[in-house]
Amino acid sequence: MKLIFIKDFEDSGHACRNCRHLSKQKVSTCPYCKGGMEEVNYLIDLAAQRAVEQGSLIEVIADNKELLDAGGIGAFLRF
């Protein structure tokens, strides 16, 4: 897997206190383990940390209109 995001990307979101699921959407209960979600102001830092823990690559993109239009963050998955 490769996590890609726009340089200086910042976004808040929610993280599960139990299973560590991350979401940009405001949800109070984790859809995977039903644990409680907490608001985080550093979503990209958590996503990058999880990617590294899973042995994934990270690529920071300086300027890409398509990626910016898609929300500034994305991933190439291996399946």
Secondary structure as a PSIPRED ss2 file (coil, helix, strand):
# PSIPRED VFORMAT (PSIPRED V4.0)

   1 M C   1.000  0.000  0.000
   2 K E   0.000  0.000  1.000
   3 L E   0.000  0.000  1.000
   4 I E   0.000  0.000  1.000
   5 F E   0.000  0.000  1.000
   6 I E   0.000  0.000  1.000
   7 K C   1.000  0.000  0.000
   8 D C   1.000  0.000  0.000
   9 F C   1.000  0.000  0.000
  10 E C   1.000  0.000  0.000
  11 D C   1.000  0.000  0.000
  12 S C   1.000  0.000  0.000
  13 G E   0.000  0.000  1.000
  14 H E   0.000  0.000  1.000
  15 A E   0.000  0.000  1.000
  16 C E   0.000  0.000  1.000
  17 R C   1.000  0.000  0.000
  18 N C   1.000  0.000  0.000
  19 C C   1.000  0.000  0.000
  20 R C   1.000  0.000  0.000
  21 H C   1.000  0.000  0.000
  22 L E   0.000  0.000  1.000
  23 S E   0.000  0.000  1.000
  24 K C   1.000  0.000  0.000
  25 Q C   1.000  0.000  0.000
  26 K C   1.000  0.000  0.000
  27 V C   1.000  0.000  0.000
  28 S C   1.000  0.000  0.000
  29 T E   0.000  0.000  1.000
  30 C C   1.000  0.000  0.000
  31 P C   1.000  0.000  0.000
  32 Y C   1.000  0.000  0.000
  33 C C   1.000  0.000  0.000
  34 K C   1.000  0.000  0.000
  35 G C   1.000  0.000  0.000
  36 G E   0.000  0.000  1.000
  37 M E   0.000  0.000  1.000
  38 E E   0.000  0.000  1.000
  39 E E   0.000  0.000  1.000
  40 V E   0.000  0.000  1.000
  41 N C   1.000  0.000  0.000
  42 Y C   1.000  0.000  0.000
  43 L H   0.000  1.000  0.000
  44 I H   0.000  1.000  0.000
  45 D H   0.000  1.000  0.000
  46 L H   0.000  1.000  0.000
  47 A H   0.000  1.000  0.000
  48 A H   0.000  1.000  0.000
  49 Q H   0.000  1.000  0.000
  50 R H   0.000  1.000  0.000
  51 A H   0.000  1.000  0.000
  52 V H   0.000  1.000  0.000
  53 E H   0.000  1.000  0.000
  54 Q C   1.000  0.000  0.000
  55 G C   1.000  0.000  0.000
  56 S C   1.000  0.000  0.000
  57 L E   0.000  0.000  1.000
  58 I E   0.000  0.000  1.000
  59 E E   0.000  0.000  1.000
  60 V E   0.000  0.000  1.000
  61 I E   0.000  0.000  1.000
  62 A C   1.000  0.000  0.000
  63 D C   1.000  0.000  0.000
  64 N C   1.000  0.000  0.000
  65 K H   0.000  1.000  0.000
  66 E H   0.000  1.000  0.000
  67 L H   0.000  1.000  0.000
  68 L H   0.000  1.000  0.000
  69 D H   0.000  1.000  0.000
  70 A C   1.000  0.000  0.000
  71 G C   1.000  0.000  0.000
  72 G C   1.000  0.000  0.000
  73 I E   0.000  0.000  1.000
  74 G E   0.000  0.000  1.000
  75 A E   0.000  0.000  1.000
  76 F E   0.000  0.000  1.000
  77 L C   1.000  0.000  0.000
  78 R C   1.000  0.000  0.000
  79 F C   1.000  0.000  0.000
